[in-house]
Protein backbone atom coordinates (compact mmCIF):
# COMPACT_ATOMS: atom_id res chain seq x y z
CA UNK A 1 0.00 0.00 0.00
CA UNK A 2 2.83 2.28 0.83
CA UNK A 3 4.35 1.38 -2.50
CA UNK A 4 1.22 2.25 -4.46
CA UNK A 5 0.92 5.56 -2.72
CA UNK A 6 4.50 6.41 -3.53
CA UNK A 7 3.99 5.53 -7.20
CA UNK A 8 1.09 7.92 -7.41
CA UNK A 9 3.17 10.45 -5.56
CA UNK A 10 5.96 10.02 -8.05
CA UNK A 11 3.86 10.87 -11.07
CA UNK A 12 2.31 13.81 -9.26
CA UNK A 13 5.69 15.06 -8.18
CA UNK A 14 7.17 14.70 -11.65
CA UNK A 15 4.21 16.55 -13.12
CA UNK A 16 4.34 19.49 -10.73
CA UNK A 17 8.13 19.77 -10.75
CA UNK A 18 8.19 19.43 -14.53
CA UNK A 19 5.66 22.23 -14.80
CA UNK A 20 7.87 24.41 -12.65
CA UNK A 21 10.83 23.55 -14.83
CA UNK A 22 8.99 24.48 -18.03
CA UNK A 23 7.49 27.68 -16.68
CA UNK A 24 10.69 29.69 -16.83
CA UNK A 25 11.75 28.25 -20.17
CA UNK A 26 8.37 29.15 -21.61
CA UNK A 27 9.00 32.87 -21.15
CA UNK A 28 12.18 32.53 -23.15
CA UNK A 29 10.43 30.63 -25.93
CA UNK A 30 7.57 33.13 -26.11
CA UNK A 31 9.89 36.14 -26.24
CA UNK A 32 11.99 34.51 -28.94
CA UNK A 33 8.96 33.51 -30.99
CA UNK A 34 7.45 36.97 -30.77
CA UNK A 35 10.34 38.63 -32.54
CA UNK A 36 7.85 38.20 -35.35
CA UNK A 37 4.35 39.45 -34.69
CA UNK A 38 1.81 36.76 -33.78
CA UNK A 39 -1.70 36.45 -32.45
CA UNK A 40 -2.42 34.11 -29.58
CA UNK A 41 -3.53 31.01 -31.39
CA UNK A 42 -0.89 31.20 -34.12
CA UNK A 43 1.79 31.54 -31.44
CA UNK A 44 0.49 28.46 -29.67
CA UNK A 45 0.60 26.50 -32.93
CA UNK A 46 4.09 27.66 -33.78
CA UNK A 47 5.36 26.64 -30.37
CA UNK A 48 3.61 23.29 -30.75
CA UNK A 49 5.26 22.77 -34.13
CA UNK A 50 8.58 23.51 -32.47
CA UNK A 51 7.83 20.77 -29.93
CA UNK A 52 6.52 22.93 -27.08
CA UNK A 53 2.94 21.93 -26.30
CA UNK A 54 1.48 24.57 -24.03
CA UNK A 55 -1.79 24.60 -22.23
CA UNK A 56 -4.10 27.47 -23.25
CA UNK A 57 -4.61 28.35 -19.64
CA UNK A 58 -0.88 28.97 -19.31
CA UNK A 59 0.03 30.69 -22.56
CA UNK A 60 -2.60 33.40 -22.89
CA UNK A 61 -2.35 34.68 -19.33
CA UNK A 62 1.43 34.64 -19.73
CA UNK A 63 1.15 36.95 -22.76
CA UNK A 64 -0.88 39.38 -20.66
CA UNK A 65 1.64 39.26 -17.84
CA UNK A 66 4.62 39.82 -20.14
CA UNK A 67 2.81 42.74 -21.70
CA UNK A 68 2.06 44.29 -18.32
CA UNK A 69 5.77 43.94 -17.52
CA UNK A 70 6.56 45.90 -20.65
CA UNK A 71 8.23 43.00 -22.46
CA UNK A 72 5.57 42.76 -25.18
CA UNK A 73 3.52 45.22 -27.19
CA UNK A 74 0.10 44.34 -28.49
CA UNK A 75 -2.73 45.71 -30.53
CA UNK A 76 -6.08 44.64 -31.84
CA UNK A 77 -6.20 44.30 -35.59
CA UNK A 78 -8.54 43.02 -38.25
CA UNK A 79 -6.74 41.37 -41.10
CA UNK A 80 -8.57 39.87 -44.07
CA UNK A 81 -11.55 38.69 -42.07
CA UNK A 82 -14.14 40.40 -39.99
CA UNK A 83 -12.84 38.91 -36.75
CA UNK A 84 -10.41 41.04 -34.73
CA UNK A 85 -7.31 39.44 -33.22
CA UNK A 86 -4.84 40.65 -30.68
CA UNK A 87 -1.34 40.71 -32.12
CA UNK A 88 1.72 40.52 -29.89
CA UNK A 89 5.27 41.59 -30.62
CA UNK A 90 8.39 41.82 -28.48
CA UNK A 91 9.16 45.32 -27.19
CA UNK A 92 12.59 47.02 -27.05
CA UNK A 93 12.84 46.13 -23.36
CA UNK A 94 11.71 42.59 -24.19
CA UNK A 95 14.55 42.24 -26.70
CA UNK A 96 17.11 43.21 -24.09
CA UNK A 97 15.59 40.76 -21.63
CA UNK A 98 15.58 38.06 -24.29
CA UNK A 99 19.31 38.55 -24.94
CA UNK A 100 20.12 38.34 -21.25
CA UNK A 101 17.85 35.36 -20.63
CA UNK A 102 19.24 33.60 -23.69
CA UNK A 103 22.76 33.84 -22.31
CA UNK A 104 21.49 32.68 -18.93
CA UNK A 105 19.78 29.73 -20.57
CA UNK A 106 23.00 28.71 -22.32
CA UNK A 107 24.92 28.83 -19.06
CA UNK A 108 22.29 26.86 -17.14
CA UNK A 109 21.90 24.24 -19.82
CA UNK A 110 25.69 23.76 -20.08
CA UNK A 111 26.04 23.48 -16.31
CA UNK A 112 23.13 21.07 -15.90
CA UNK A 113 24.36 18.88 -18.73
CA UNK A 114 27.75 18.65 -17.05
CA UNK A 115 26.14 17.76 -13.72
CA UNK A 116 23.71 15.21 -15.14
CA UNK B 1 -37.01 24.41 -33.86
CA UNK B 2 -34.13 25.40 -36.07
CA UNK B 3 -33.94 28.73 -34.31
CA UNK B 4 -33.78 27.01 -30.94
CA UNK B 5 -30.96 24.70 -32.00
CA UNK B 6 -28.93 27.60 -33.24
CA UNK B 7 -29.46 29.29 -29.95
CA UNK B 8 -27.94 26.40 -27.96
CA UNK B 9 -24.97 26.09 -30.28
CA UNK B 10 -24.24 29.77 -30.38
CA UNK B 11 -24.61 30.26 -26.70
CA UNK B 12 -22.23 27.48 -25.72
CA UNK B 13 -19.24 29.69 -26.58
CA UNK B 14 -21.11 32.73 -25.30
CA UNK B 15 -21.95 31.05 -22.05
CA UNK B 16 -18.40 29.89 -21.61
CA UNK B 17 -16.93 33.33 -22.22
CA UNK B 18 -19.55 34.92 -19.99
CA UNK B 19 -18.77 32.46 -17.20
CA UNK B 20 -15.04 33.17 -17.42
CA UNK B 21 -15.90 36.87 -17.21
CA UNK B 22 -17.85 36.28 -14.02
CA UNK B 23 -14.61 35.31 -12.30
CA UNK B 24 -12.45 38.13 -13.66
CA UNK B 25 -11.94 41.53 -12.06
CA UNK B 26 -13.70 44.32 -13.89
CA UNK B 27 -10.53 46.23 -14.80
CA UNK B 28 -9.68 44.64 -18.15
CA UNK B 29 -12.40 42.03 -18.30
CA UNK B 30 -13.82 43.08 -21.65
CA UNK B 31 -10.45 42.98 -23.33
CA UNK B 32 -9.59 39.55 -21.95
CA UNK B 33 -12.99 38.18 -22.97
CA UNK B 34 -12.69 39.60 -26.47
CA UNK B 35 -9.35 37.89 -26.90
CA UNK B 36 -10.69 34.68 -25.41
CA UNK B 37 -13.55 34.68 -27.88
CA UNK B 38 -11.18 35.39 -30.74
CA UNK B 39 -8.90 32.51 -29.67
CA UNK B 40 -11.84 30.10 -29.34
CA UNK B 41 -12.97 31.01 -32.84
CA UNK B 42 -9.45 30.46 -34.15
CA UNK B 43 -9.46 27.02 -32.54
CA UNK B 44 -12.85 26.18 -34.02
CA UNK B 45 -11.73 27.31 -37.42
CA UNK B 46 -8.56 25.27 -37.19
CA UNK B 47 -10.68 22.17 -36.58
CA UNK B 48 -12.93 22.94 -39.49
CA UNK B 49 -15.84 23.78 -37.25
CA UNK B 50 -18.23 26.63 -37.22
CA UNK B 51 -19.68 27.85 -34.02
CA UNK B 52 -23.15 28.08 -35.49
CA UNK B 53 -23.59 24.57 -36.90
CA UNK B 54 -25.59 22.05 -34.99
CA UNK B 55 -23.56 18.91 -35.78
CA UNK B 56 -20.50 20.50 -34.25
CA UNK B 57 -21.89 20.74 -30.74
CA UNK B 58 -20.04 17.69 -29.43
CA UNK B 59 -16.80 19.02 -30.82
CA UNK B 60 -17.43 22.41 -29.29
CA UNK B 61 -18.02 20.75 -25.95
CA UNK B 62 -14.77 18.82 -26.37
CA UNK B 63 -12.92 21.98 -27.32
CA UNK B 64 -14.21 23.92 -24.34
CA UNK B 65 -13.38 21.04 -22.03
CA UNK B 66 -9.88 21.06 -23.43
CA UNK B 67 -9.62 24.78 -22.86
CA UNK B 68 -10.47 24.28 -19.22
CA UNK B 69 -12.85 25.00 -16.41
CA UNK B 70 -14.00 28.65 -16.67
CA UNK B 71 -13.10 29.34 -13.06
CA UNK B 72 -9.58 28.01 -13.54
CA UNK B 73 -9.12 29.88 -16.81
CA UNK B 74 -10.16 33.11 -15.10
CA UNK B 75 -7.87 32.38 -12.16
CA UNK B 76 -4.90 31.90 -14.46
CA UNK B 77 -5.38 35.46 -15.71
CA UNK B 78 -4.85 36.81 -12.23
CA UNK B 79 -1.77 37.05 -10.08
CA UNK B 80 -1.70 34.81 -7.02
CA UNK B 81 -3.71 36.42 -4.30
CA UNK B 82 -3.36 35.91 -0.61
CA UNK B 83 -5.40 36.50 2.47
CA UNK B 84 -2.10 36.89 4.32
CA UNK B 85 0.90 36.56 2.03
CA UNK B 86 4.17 34.76 2.72
CA UNK B 87 5.88 38.04 3.66
CA UNK B 88 3.42 38.85 6.43
CA UNK B 89 2.63 35.31 7.45
CA UNK B 90 5.42 34.79 10.04
CA UNK B 91 4.29 37.90 11.95
CA UNK B 92 0.68 36.83 11.62
CA UNK B 93 1.50 33.39 12.98
CA UNK B 94 3.42 34.88 15.89
CA UNK B 95 0.59 37.24 16.83
CA UNK B 96 -1.96 34.43 16.61
CA UNK B 97 0.15 32.13 18.75
CA UNK B 98 0.77 34.75 21.44
CA UNK B 99 -2.88 35.80 21.61
CA UNK B 100 -4.03 32.21 21.59
CA UNK B 101 -1.65 31.18 24.41
CA UNK B 102 -2.50 34.13 26.64
CA UNK B 103 -6.23 33.63 26.13
CA UNK B 104 -6.05 29.91 26.71
CA UNK B 105 -3.95 30.50 29.82
CA UNK B 106 -6.56 32.89 31.21
CA UNK B 107 -9.44 30.52 30.56
CA UNK B 108 -7.70 27.44 31.93
CA UNK B 109 -6.65 29.38 35.01
CA UNK B 110 -10.20 30.56 35.59
CA UNK B 111 -11.52 27.04 35.23
CA UNK B 112 -8.90 25.53 37.53
CA UNK B 113 -9.48 28.12 40.21
CA UNK B 114 -13.22 27.54 40.00
CA UNK B 115 -12.55 23.85 40.52
CA UNK B 116 -10.21 24.46 43.43
CA UNK B 117 -12.78 26.66 45.13
CA UNK B 118 -15.26 23.83 45.00
CA UNK B 119 -17.57 25.19 42.32
CA UNK B 120 -19.44 22.62 40.28
CA UNK B 121 -17.27 22.05 37.25
CA UNK B 122 -19.70 20.41 34.82
CA UNK B 123 -22.00 23.32 34.07
CA UNK B 124 -18.91 25.51 34.04
CA UNK B 125 -17.23 23.30 31.44
CA UNK B 126 -20.05 23.70 28.93
CA UNK B 127 -20.07 27.44 29.34
CA UNK B 128 -16.30 27.45 29.23
CA UNK B 129 -16.04 25.78 25.85
CA UNK B 130 -18.81 27.88 24.33
CA UNK B 131 -17.38 31.11 25.62
CA UNK B 132 -13.79 30.12 24.90
CA UNK B 133 -14.50 29.11 21.30
CA UNK B 134 -16.54 32.22 20.65
CA UNK B 135 -13.97 34.61 22.06
CA UNK B 136 -11.14 32.81 20.31
CA UNK B 137 -12.85 32.88 16.90
CA UNK B 138 -13.84 36.50 17.38
CA UNK B 139 -10.32 37.57 18.32
CA UNK B 140 -8.59 35.54 15.62
CA UNK B 141 -11.14 36.89 13.13
CA UNK B 142 -10.25 40.46 13.97
CA UNK B 143 -6.52 39.73 13.78
CA UNK B 144 -7.01 38.07 10.40
CA UNK B 145 -9.06 40.98 9.06
CA UNK B 146 -6.38 43.44 10.19
CA UNK B 147 -3.68 41.41 8.47
CA UNK B 148 -5.83 41.04 5.37
CA UNK B 149 -6.19 44.82 5.21
CA UNK B 150 -2.43 45.23 5.67
CA UNK B 151 -1.93 42.74 2.85
CA UNK B 152 -4.34 44.62 0.60
CA UNK B 153 -2.67 47.91 1.42
CA UNK B 154 0.57 46.40 0.17
CA UNK B 155 2.33 46.50 3.51
CA UNK B 156 5.01 43.88 3.50
CA UNK B 157 7.87 42.93 5.71
CA UNK B 158 10.10 44.80 3.28
CA UNK B 159 12.67 45.64 5.90
CA UNK B 160 13.78 42.07 5.44
CA UNK B 161 15.77 43.07 2.38
CA UNK B 162 17.45 45.95 4.18
CA UNK B 163 18.25 43.64 7.04
CA UNK B 164 19.94 41.27 4.69
CA UNK B 165 22.64 43.79 3.89
CA UNK B 166 23.39 44.53 7.52
CA UNK B 167 22.92 40.98 8.64
CA UNK B 168 25.87 39.70 10.62
CA UNK B 169 26.16 36.04 11.62
CA UNK B 170 28.22 37.03 14.64
CA UNK B 171 25.22 38.87 16.05
CA UNK B 172 23.07 35.76 16.15
CA UNK B 173 21.81 35.04 19.68
CA UNK B 174 23.45 32.18 21.52
CA UNK B 175 21.46 28.99 21.79
CA UNK B 176 20.50 28.58 25.42
CA UNK B 177 20.26 25.22 27.07
CA UNK B 178 17.14 25.49 29.24
CA UNK B 179 18.47 22.90 31.68
CA UNK B 180 21.71 24.73 32.24
CA UNK B 181 21.83 26.27 35.66
CA UNK B 182 21.80 30.03 35.76
CA UNK B 183 23.45 30.46 39.14
CA UNK B 184 23.06 34.23 39.31
CA UNK B 185 19.35 34.05 38.63
CA UNK B 186 18.88 31.31 41.18
CA UNK B 187 20.78 33.16 43.89
CA UNK B 188 18.84 36.37 43.22
CA UNK B 189 15.62 34.35 43.45
CA UNK B 190 16.64 32.92 46.82
CA UNK B 191 17.69 36.29 48.22
CA UNK B 192 14.42 37.95 47.20
CA UNK B 193 12.34 35.10 48.55
CA UNK B 194 14.08 35.21 51.91
CA UNK B 195 13.66 38.98 52.01
CA UNK B 196 9.95 38.67 51.19
CA UNK B 197 9.46 36.01 53.85
CA UNK B 198 11.11 38.15 56.49
CA UNK B 199 9.42 41.43 55.54
CA UNK B 200 5.91 40.04 55.16
CA UNK B 201 6.04 37.95 58.33
CA UNK B 202 7.92 40.22 60.71
CA UNK B 203 7.68 43.78 59.49
CA UNK B 204 4.38 44.10 57.66
CA UNK B 205 2.96 46.51 60.22
CA UNK B 206 6.09 48.59 60.11
CA UNK B 207 5.36 49.57 56.52
CA UNK B 208 3.37 52.71 57.10
CA UNK B 209 2.25 55.77 55.24
CA UNK B 210 3.39 58.94 56.99
CA UNK B 211 0.64 61.50 57.31
CA UNK B 212 0.10 64.65 59.24
CA UNK B 213 -3.31 65.40 60.67
CA UNK B 214 -3.71 68.99 61.90
CA UNK B 215 0.06 69.33 62.04
CA UNK B 216 0.42 66.28 64.24
CA UNK B 217 2.49 63.53 62.55
CA UNK B 218 0.52 60.34 62.10
CA UNK B 219 0.90 57.18 60.09
CA UNK B 220 -1.36 54.54 58.59
CA UNK B 221 -0.59 50.92 58.01
CA UNK B 222 -0.26 50.26 54.31
CA UNK B 223 -1.50 46.69 54.21
CA UNK B 224 -5.06 45.78 54.99
CA UNK B 225 -5.81 43.01 57.53
CA UNK B 226 -7.62 41.08 54.79
CA UNK B 227 -4.32 40.77 52.98
CA UNK B 228 -2.47 39.85 56.17
CA UNK B 229 -4.74 36.83 56.51
CA UNK B 230 -3.18 35.46 53.34
CA UNK B 231 0.42 35.93 54.49
CA UNK B 232 0.74 32.43 56.05
CA UNK B 233 -0.47 30.81 52.82
CA UNK B 234 1.87 33.00 50.80
CA UNK B 235 4.73 32.10 53.13
CA UNK B 236 4.21 28.37 52.65
CA UNK B 237 4.53 28.75 48.90
CA UNK B 238 7.60 30.96 49.26
CA UNK B 239 9.18 28.49 51.67
CA UNK B 240 8.58 25.65 49.24
CA UNK B 241 10.11 27.73 46.45
CA UNK B 242 13.07 28.57 48.67
CA UNK B 243 13.65 24.92 49.51
CA UNK B 244 13.48 23.87 45.86
CA UNK B 245 15.79 26.61 44.57
CA UNK B 246 18.34 25.93 47.29
CA UNK B 247 18.27 22.23 46.50
CA UNK B 248 18.74 22.86 42.77
CA UNK B 249 21.59 25.26 43.50
CA UNK B 250 23.30 22.70 45.71
CA UNK B 251 22.71 19.90 43.21
CA UNK B 252 24.07 22.02 40.36
CA UNK B 253 21.47 21.18 37.71
CA UNK B 254 17.80 21.06 36.96
CA UNK B 255 16.20 17.67 36.61
CA UNK B 256 12.84 16.58 35.35
CA UNK B 257 11.30 16.22 38.79
CA UNK B 258 12.67 19.55 40.03
CA UNK B 259 11.12 21.16 36.94
CA UNK B 260 7.85 19.44 37.77
CA UNK B 261 8.10 20.69 41.37
CA UNK B 262 8.77 24.19 40.07
CA UNK B 263 5.64 24.01 37.92
CA UNK B 264 3.65 22.80 40.90
CA UNK B 265 4.89 25.67 43.07
CA UNK B 266 4.09 28.15 40.28
CA UNK B 267 0.57 26.72 40.15
CA UNK B 268 0.21 27.12 43.92
CA UNK B 269 1.53 30.68 43.70
CA UNK B 270 -1.03 31.46 41.01
CA UNK B 271 -3.79 30.08 43.17
CA UNK B 272 -2.77 32.22 46.16
CA UNK B 273 -2.37 35.31 44.00
CA UNK B 274 -5.77 34.80 42.41
CA UNK B 275 -7.42 34.46 45.80
CA UNK B 276 -5.70 37.54 47.12
CA UNK B 277 -6.65 39.62 44.10
CA UNK B 278 -10.26 38.55 44.08
CA UNK B 279 -10.96 38.16 47.80
CA UNK B 280 -8.87 40.63 49.72
CA UNK B 281 -8.29 44.34 50.00
CA UNK B 282 -4.54 44.51 49.75
CA UNK B 283 -3.74 48.13 50.41
CA UNK B 284 -5.66 50.49 52.62
CA UNK B 285 -5.66 53.24 50.02
CA UNK B 286 -8.33 52.43 47.42
CA UNK B 287 -6.47 53.90 44.43
CA UNK B 288 -3.25 52.10 45.32
CA UNK B 289 -5.20 48.90 45.91
CA UNK B 290 -6.71 49.09 42.43
CA UNK B 291 -3.31 49.85 40.92
CA UNK B 292 -1.54 46.99 42.67
CA UNK B 293 -4.30 44.61 41.57
CA UNK B 294 -3.83 45.59 37.95
CA UNK B 295 -0.10 44.98 38.29
CA UNK B 296 -0.78 41.62 39.93
CA UNK B 297 -3.14 40.64 37.12
CA UNK B 298 -0.35 41.26 34.62
CA UNK B 299 2.03 39.23 36.77
CA UNK B 300 -0.56 36.43 36.85
CA UNK B 301 -0.78 36.42 33.05
CA UNK B 302 3.00 36.32 32.68
CA UNK B 303 3.18 33.48 35.22
CA UNK B 304 0.47 31.52 33.41
CA UNK B 305 2.27 31.81 30.06
CA UNK B 306 5.52 30.85 31.78
CA UNK B 307 3.83 27.90 33.45
CA UNK B 308 2.34 26.64 30.18
CA UNK B 309 5.78 26.89 28.57
CA UNK B 310 7.32 25.05 31.52
CA UNK B 311 4.79 22.23 31.36
CA UNK B 312 5.27 21.98 27.60
CA UNK B 313 9.04 21.70 28.05
CA UNK B 314 8.47 19.06 30.67
CA UNK B 315 6.62 16.86 28.20
CA UNK B 316 8.64 17.68 25.08
CA UNK B 317 12.13 18.24 26.41
CA UNK B 318 13.92 17.44 23.14
CA UNK B 319 12.44 20.33 21.23
CA UNK B 320 14.31 22.97 23.14
CA UNK B 321 17.82 21.95 22.30
CA UNK B 322 17.87 19.80 19.17
CA UNK B 323 21.48 20.85 18.64
CA UNK B 324 22.37 19.09 21.88
CA UNK B 325 21.38 15.66 20.62
CA UNK B 326 22.94 16.38 17.25
CA UNK B 327 26.23 17.25 18.86
CA UNK B 328 26.09 14.24 21.14
CA UNK B 329 25.39 12.05 18.13
CA UNK B 330 28.48 13.39 16.42
CA UNK B 331 30.58 12.77 19.48
CA UNK B 332 29.37 9.21 19.79
CA UNK B 333 30.83 8.40 16.42
Contacts between the chains, C-beta under 8 A, distances in Angstrom:
chain1	res1	chain2	res2	distance
A	39	B	38	7.6
A	39	B	42	7.5
A	40	B	35	6.5
A	40	B	38	7.5
A	40	B	39	4.9
A	40	B	42	7.5
A	41	B	39	5.2
A	41	B	42	3.7
A	41	B	43	6.3
A	41	B	46	7.2
A	42	B	42	7.7
A	45	B	46	7.6
A	55	B	68	7.6
A	56	B	39	7.2
A	56	B	66	7.7
A	56	B	67	5.2
A	56	B	68	6.7
A	56	B	73	7.7
A	57	B	67	7.4
A	57	B	68	4.7
A	57	B	72	6.3
A	57	B	73	5.4
A	57	B	76	4.6
A	58	B	76	6.8
A	60	B	35	7.0
A	60	B	36	7.5
A	60	B	39	6.6
A	60	B	77	7.7
A	61	B	76	4.5
A	61	B	77	4.7
A	64	B	32	7.2
A	64	B	77	6.4
A	65	B	79	7.9
A	76	B	34	7.7
A	83	B	38	6.2
A	83	B	41	6.0
A	84	B	34	7.3
A	84	B	38	6.4
A	85	B	38	5.2
A	85	B	42	7.5
A	86	B	34	7.8
A	86	B	35	4.9
A	86	B	38	6.8
